[in-house]
Amino acid sequence: MTLSAFVLKALERALAEAEWEERLRGRAPTDLGTPTARLLEEAREERWSAL
């Protein structure tokens, strides 16, 4: 892979990420009915119990 191709791929990834973040910012907040911290705690507990 040439340096030019590598830089082009990096720029394409950065642009795609920026576009995704812009779409995410435009979305309305979602009410999960549970505080985010509690959901993260549950996910971590599940992950640790699986190990």
C-alpha positions in Angstrom: 0.0 0.0 0.0 1.4 3.4 -0.9 1.5 6.3 1.5 -1.1 8.1 -0.6 -3.5 5.2 -0.4 -3.0 4.9 3.3 -3.7 8.6 3.9 -6.7 8.4 1.6 -8.2 5.5 3.6 -7.5 7.3 6.9 -9.3 10.4 5.6 -12.2 8.4 4.4 -12.6 6.7 7.8 -12.3 10.1 9.6 -15.0 11.6 7.3 -17.3 8.6 7.8 -16.9 8.9 11.5 -17.6 12.6 11.5 -20.8 12.0 9.4 -21.9 9.3 11.8 -21.4 11.6 14.8 -23.3 14.4 13.1 -26.3 12.1 12.4 -26.1 10.9 16.1 -26.2 14.5 17.3 -29.3 15.1 15.2 -31.3 12.3 16.9 -33.7 13.0 19.7 -32.7 11.6 23.1 -34.0 8.1 23.9 -35.5 7.4 27.3 -34.4 3.9 28.4 -36.5 4.1 31.6 -33.3 3.3 33.6 -30.3 5.4 34.4 -27.4 4.8 32.0 -25.1 4.1 34.9 -27.3 1.2 36.0 -27.4 -0.3 32.5 -23.6 -0.1 32.4 -23.3 -1.8 35.8 -25.6 -4.6 34.6 -23.6 -5.1 31.4 -20.4 -5.2 33.3 -21.8 -7.7 35.8 -22.9 -9.9 32.9 -19.5 -9.7 31.3 -17.7 -10.6 34.4 -20.0 -13.5 35.3 -19.4 -14.9 31.8 -15.6 -15.1 32.4 
